[in-house]
Amino acid sequence: MELKETIKQMVSEDYKERFKAEYWQAKIRYEKLKRFNTRIEAANITQHSLQAKVEMPVHDCPDNLLVEQQNIMGTYLHILEVRAEVEGIDLKQVTDPNCMFFEGKI
């Protein structure tokens, strides 16, 4: 799924649809950052190994700051998920049939 697939929901009159868009946008960004941090960690682990090394992804930010960002984003996603339960918002239910996460396509 891509961020652009959440645009219709983001501008919806229905706050529940906007909420779903916010959740999926945060989740998309979180998953990308998580993959990036995993590559950094793997590169750091294999840096002094005789095994095949993992190439360090290019980044200008300290590793620990990226990990902290990921942790906070994960906490934010958890809060959104709890709020969705409290408010009865089905994060998997999408009203736009053209969206990839409609009817469990993700």
C-alpha positions as CSV (number, residue, x, y, z in Angstrom):
1,M,0.0,0.0,0.0
2,E,1.2,3.5,-0.7
3,L,0.4,6.9,1.0
4,K,-1.4,8.1,-2.1
5,E,-4.0,5.4,-1.7
6,T,-5.2,7.1,1.5
7,I,-5.9,10.5,0.0
8,K,-9.7,10.1,-0.5
9,Q,-10.1,9.0,3.1
10,M,-8.0,11.9,4.4
11,V,-10.4,14.5,2.9
12,S,-13.5,12.6,3.9
13,E,-16.3,14.4,5.8
14,D,-16.5,11.3,8.1
15,Y,-14.0,11.5,10.9
16,K,-13.8,7.7,11.1
17,E,-12.5,7.6,7.5
18,R,-10.0,10.3,8.3
19,F,-8.9,8.4,11.4
20,K,-8.4,5.2,9.2
21,A,-6.3,7.3,6.8
22,E,-4.2,8.7,9.6
23,Y,-3.7,5.2,11.0
24,W,-2.6,3.7,7.6
25,Q,-0.3,6.7,6.8
26,A,1.4,6.3,10.1
27,K,1.6,2.5,9.7
28,I,3.1,2.8,6.2
29,R,5.8,5.2,7.4
30,Y,6.5,3.1,10.5
31,E,7.0,-0.1,8.4
32,K,9.4,1.8,6.1
33,L,11.4,3.1,9.0
34,K,11.4,-0.3,10.6
35,R,12.8,-1.9,7.5
36,F,15.4,0.8,7.2
37,N,16.5,0.4,10.9
38,T,16.7,-3.4,10.4
39,R,19.1,-2.9,7.5
40,I,21.2,-0.5,9.6
41,E,21.3,-3.0,12.5
42,A,22.2,-5.9,10.2
43,A,25.0,-3.8,8.7
44,N,26.3,-3.0,12.1
45,I,26.2,-6.6,13.2
46,T,28.1,-7.9,10.2
47,Q,30.5,-5.0,10.0
48,H,33.4,-6.9,11.7
49,S,32.2,-10.4,10.6
50,L,34.0,-12.6,8.2
51,Q,30.6,-13.5,6.8
52,A,29.0,-11.7,3.9
53,K,28.5,-8.2,5.0
54,V,25.3,-6.3,4.7
55,E,25.7,-2.9,3.1
56,M,25.0,0.1,5.3
57,P,22.1,2.1,4.1
58,V,23.0,5.8,3.5
59,H,21.7,8.0,6.3
60,D,22.7,11.2,7.9
61,C,20.9,10.7,11.2
62,P,22.4,8.9,14.2
63,D,21.1,5.3,14.5
64,N,19.8,5.7,18.0
65,L,17.6,8.7,17.0
66,L,16.1,6.6,14.2
67,V,15.4,3.8,16.6
68,E,13.8,6.2,19.1
69,Q,11.6,7.6,16.3
70,Q,10.5,4.0,15.4
71,N,9.7,3.3,19.1
72,I,7.6,6.4,19.4
73,M,5.8,5.8,16.1
74,G,5.0,2.2,17.4
75,T,3.6,3.6,20.6
76,Y,1.5,6.1,18.5
77,L,0.1,3.3,16.3
78,H,-0.8,1.3,19.5
79,I,-2.7,4.3,20.8
80,L,-4.6,4.6,17.6
81,E,-5.4,0.9,17.6
82,V,-6.7,1.1,21.2
83,R,-8.7,4.2,20.3
84,A,-10.2,2.4,17.3
85,E,-11.3,-0.4,19.5
86,V,-12.9,2.1,22.0
87,E,-14.7,4.0,19.2
88,G,-15.7,0.9,17.2
89,I,-13.6,1.9,14.2
90,D,-12.7,-1.1,12.0
91,L,-9.2,-0.3,10.7
92,K,-9.4,-2.9,8.1
93,Q,-12.8,-1.8,6.7
94,V,-12.4,0.8,3.9
95,T,-15.2,2.4,2.0
96,D,-13.2,3.0,-1.2
97,P,-13.2,-0.2,-3.2
98,N,-10.3,1.0,-5.3
99,C,-8.0,1.1,-2.3
100,M,-5.6,-1.8,-1.8
101,F,-6.6,-2.4,1.8
102,F,-10.3,-2.7,0.9
103,E,-11.7,-6.2,1.7
104,G,-8.3,-7.4,3.1
105,K,-6.2,-6.9,0.0
106,I,-3.2,-6.0,2.1
